[in-house]
Amino acid sequence: MAVFRGARGAILALAAAIIVTTAALPYFDALAFVVRAAKLPGAAAAIASWRSDAVASREPLRIPTRHGEVEARLYRPDGAIQRAVTLVPGVHMDGIDESRLVGMAEDLTRSGYAVLTVAPPDLRRFQITPANTDVIEDAAVWLAARRDLAPDGRIGMFGISFSGGLSLVAAGRPALRDKVAFVLSFGGHGDLPRVLRYLCSGQGQARPSAEAIAFVTGAEHLTTKPPHDYGVAVVLLGLADHVVPAEQVEPLREGIRTFLAASSLTLVDMSRAEDEFAHARRYAESLPEPSRTLLGYVNDRRVDRLGPILLPVLDGAGAILDPALSPERSPITRAPVFLLHGADDTVIPSAETVMLATYLRAETEVHALLSGLITHAEVDRGAAPGEVLRLVGFWRALMGS
């Protein structure tokens, strides 16, 4: 999941400039959100608290979907509700309890949003499936029907990582027509097969055109970084039935999930993470070939060995072409779309936002930003004032939708 990072000095200087006049309050609200999301202490936090609501309640729920009830949580602000929004995490075992998702939900709530967090079960199992899109759609329909939260019957939709792309697909479906005020894809994808090819090879398809790059703020220095090993492990999980005998599929997937769970734990508990990594290595030794070798590549983070094995398999994996998995293969929502991406993202490359913006802009309003202040899953405090200003402007546009 993408996480904000900022510069304390830059934010304080910008705050001093924009609170001179009451007319600048909408920009200050956006700035306050950035400060909270970056978890800046001291004076920056004090300034942000001036326009911050308390989180009045966190209500556990069970949302009905076509795939059964799904666990959810509703965050309510202490003051008036500006807009009700869905917030869906990426591929992560903790679902709605993932610490960064909880933090973002609370930050949005303090900005006046009622936030419904929901995690499709397959995403918690590290699987990108059409069922995830169905659950996102059904949760959004449920929230839009809650007139106490959405008096005008319209909601916002936030999707993180792969859920960003899936939320865009859901928003374009007939059940949500005229019920979506805006959609934010935060570090999301436009075309799933293209991303999977990047994760296996380090390369996507053709570089975006100069016109496409010019349309997206911050894309002038677009580059493609080597892929993260977490991503190629997710690819192997989905393609396991294409590369090992049937009787080895589930045992191999169990080992991959152990590795992915350990990777998730590195953000919150390194000691537990190391225990899980050790367990994954021991487990690999118990597997027959070829599963033993494949899980060994996962445990050793050998993208260079695993990627070439998986790349040719992608062409025969027809399921990844399902329109439910890719915004660029699906009907386009009428709602304004906001695309935010870390410039150096190595799970879903930032070129995805550039190409997705090109696909969407002919039929709907699009705001797109590649930012050096955020990555896919890390926090860093370094930032230039210009980067902060761009991010604040992006959030000001979104908060006005």
DAUR-V564855 format. One record per residue. N is the residue number from 1. SS is DSSP state (@ for helix, = for strand, . for the rest). PHI is phi as a letter, one per 30 degrees, with the letter a starting at -180 (NA if undefined). Layout:
# DAUR-V564855
[[N | SS | PHI] [N | SS | PHI]]
This chain:
# DAUR-V564855
[[1 | . | NA] [2 | . | d] [3 | = | b] [4 | . | d] [5 | . | b] [6 | . | b] [7 | . | b] [8 | @ | e] [9 | @ | d] [10 | @ | d] [11 | @ | d] [12 | @ | d] [13 | @ | d] [14 | @ | d] [15 | @ | d] [16 | @ | d] [17 | @ | d] [18 | @ | c] [19 | . | c] [20 | . | d] [21 | . | b] [22 | @ | d] [23 | @ | d] [24 | @ | d] [25 | @ | e] [26 | @ | e] [27 | @ | d] [28 | @ | d] [29 | @ | e] [30 | @ | d] [31 | @ | d] [32 | @ | d] [33 | @ | d] [34 | @ | d] [35 | @ | d] [36 | @ | d] [37 | @ | d] [38 | @ | d] [39 | . | h] [40 | . | d] [41 | . | c] [42 | @ | i] [43 | @ | d] [44 | @ | d] [45 | @ | d] [46 | @ | d] [47 | @ | d] [48 | @ | d] [49 | @ | d] [50 | . | d] [51 | . | c] [52 | . | b] [53 | . | d] [54 | . | d] [55 | = | d] [56 | = | d] [57 | = | a] [58 | = | b] [59 | = | c] [60 | = | d] [61 | = | b] [62 | = | b] [63 | = | c] [64 | . | d] [65 | . | b] [66 | . | d] [67 | . | c] [68 | . | j] [69 | . | d] [70 | = | b] [71 | = | d] [72 | = | b] [73 | = | b] [74 | = | c] [75 | = | c] [76 | = | c] [77 | = | d] [78 | . | d] [79 | . | c] [80 | . | d] [81 | . | d] [82 | . | d] [83 | = | a] [84 | = | d] [85 | = | b] [86 | = | c] [87 | = | b] [88 | = | c] [89 | . | d] [90 | . | d] [91 | . | d] [92 | . | a] [93 | . | d] [94 | . | d] [95 | @ | h] [96 | @ | d] [97 | @ | c] [98 | . | e] [99 | @ | d] [100 | @ | d] [101 | @ | d] [102 | @ | e] [103 | @ | d] [104 | @ | d] [105 | @ | e] [106 | @ | d] [107 | @ | d] [108 | @ | d] [109 | @ | d] [110 | @ | d] [111 | . | c] [112 | . | j] [113 | = | c] [114 | = | d] [115 | = | c] [116 | = | c] [117 | = | c] [118 | = | b] [119 | . | b] [120 | . | e] [121 | @ | e] [122 | @ | d] [123 | @ | d] [124 | @ | d] [125 | . | c] [126 | . | i] [127 | . | c] [128 | . | c] [129 | . | b] [130 | @ | e] [131 | @ | d] [132 | @ | d] [133 | @ | d] [134 | @ | e] [135 | @ | d] [136 | @ | d] [137 | @ | d] [138 | @ | d] [139 | @ | d] [140 | @ | d] [141 | @ | d] [142 | @ | e] [143 | @ | d] [144 | @ | d] [145 | . | d] [146 | . | d] [147 | . | d] [148 | . | d] [149 | . | c] [150 | . | b] [151 | . | e] [152 | . | c] [153 | . | i] [154 | . | b] [155 | = | b] [156 | = | c] [157 | = | b] [158 | = | c] [159 | = | b] [160 | = | c] [161 | . | h] [162 | @ | d] [163 | @ | d] [164 | @ | d] [165 | @ | d] [166 | @ | d] [167 | @ | d] [168 | @ | d] [169 | @ | d] [170 | @ | d] [171 | @ | d] [172 | . | d] [173 | . | d] [174 | @ | e] [175 | @ | d] [176 | @ | c] [177 | . | e] [178 | . | i] [179 | . | c] [180 | = | c] [181 | = | d] [182 | = | a] [183 | = | b] [184 | = | c] [185 | = | c] [186 | = | c] [187 | . | i] [188 | . | c] [189 | . | c] [190 | . | c] [191 | . | b] [192 | @ | d] [193 | @ | e] [194 | @ | d] [195 | @ | d] [196 | @ | d] [197 | @ | d] [198 | @ | d] [199 | @ | d] [200 | @ | d] [201 | @ | b] [202 | . | i] [203 | . | b] [204 | . | c] [205 | . | d] [206 | . | e] [207 | . | d] [208 | . | e] [209 | . | d] [210 | @ | d] [211 | @ | d] [212 | @ | d] [213 | @ | d] [214 | @ | d] [215 | @ | d] [216 | . | c] [217 | = | d] [218 | . | i] [219 | @ | c] [220 | @ | d] [221 | @ | c] [222 | . | e] [223 | . | b] [224 | . | c] [225 | . | c] [226 | . | e] [227 | . | d] [228 | . | d] [229 | @ | d] [230 | @ | e] [231 | @ | d] [232 | @ | d] [233 | @ | d] [234 | @ | d] [235 | @ | d] [236 | @ | d] [237 | @ | e] [238 | @ | d] [239 | @ | c] [240 | @ | e] [241 | @ | d] [242 | @ | c] [243 | @ | b] [244 | . | b] [245 | . | e] [246 | @ | e] [247 | @ | d] [248 | @ | c] [249 | @ | d] [250 | @ | d] [251 | @ | e] [252 | @ | d] [253 | @ | d] [254 | @ | d] [255 | @ | d] [256 | @ | d] [257 | @ | d] [258 | @ | d] [259 | @ | d] [260 | @ | d] [261 | @ | d] [262 | @ | d] [263 | @ | d] [264 | @ | d] [265 | @ | d] [266 | . | d] [267 | . | d] [268 | . | b] [269 | . | a] [270 | @ | d] [271 | @ | d] [272 | @ | d] [273 | @ | d] [274 | @ | d] [275 | @ | d] [276 | @ | d] [277 | @ | d] [278 | @ | d] [279 | @ | d] [280 | @ | d] [281 | @ | d] [282 | @ | d] [283 | @ | d] [284 | @ | e] [285 | @ | d] [286 | . | d] [287 | . | d] [288 | . | d] [289 | . | d] [290 | . | d] [291 | @ | d] [292 | @ | e] [293 | @ | d] [294 | @ | d] [295 | @ | d] [296 | @ | d] [297 | @ | d] [298 | @ | d] [299 | @ | d] [300 | . | d] [301 | . | h] [302 | . | c] [303 | @ | e] [304 | @ | d] [305 | @ | c] [306 | @ | d] [307 | @ | e] [308 | @ | d] [309 | @ | d] [310 | @ | d] [311 | @ | e] [312 | @ | d] [313 | @ | d] [314 | @ | e] [315 | . | d] [316 | . | c] [317 | . | c] [318 | @ | d] [319 | @ | d] [320 | @ | d] [321 | @ | d] [322 | . | e] [323 | @ | e] [324 | @ | d] [325 | @ | c] [326 | . | b] [327 | @ | e] [328 | @ | d] [329 | @ | c] [330 | . | b] [331 | . | e] [332 | . | c] [333 | . | d] [334 | . | d] [335 | . | d] [336 | = | e] [337 | = | c] [338 | = | c] [339 | = | c] [340 | = | b] [341 | = | b] [342 | = | d] [343 | . | e] [344 | . | c] [345 | . | e] [346 | . | c] [347 | . | c] [348 | . | c] [349 | . | d] [350 | . | d] [351 | @ | d] [352 | @ | e] [353 | @ | d] [354 | @ | d] [355 | @ | d] [356 | @ | d] [357 | @ | e] [358 | @ | d] [359 | @ | d] [360 | @ | d] [361 | @ | d] [362 | . | d] [363 | . | b] [364 | . | a] [365 | . | d] [366 | = | b] [367 | = | c] [368 | = | b] [369 | = | b] [370 | = | c] [371 | = | b] [372 | . | d] [373 | . | d] [374 | . | b] [375 | = | b] [376 | . | d] [377 | . | a] [378 | . | b] [379 | . | c] [380 | . | b] [381 | . | d] [382 | . | d] [383 | . | a] [384 | . | c] [385 | @ | e] [386 | @ | d] [387 | @ | d] [388 | @ | d] [389 | @ | d] [390 | @ | d] [391 | @ | d] [392 | @ | d] [393 | @ | d] [394 | @ | d] [395 | @ | d] [396 | @ | d] [397 | @ | d] [398 | @ | d] [399 | @ | d] [400 | . | d] [401 | . | d]]
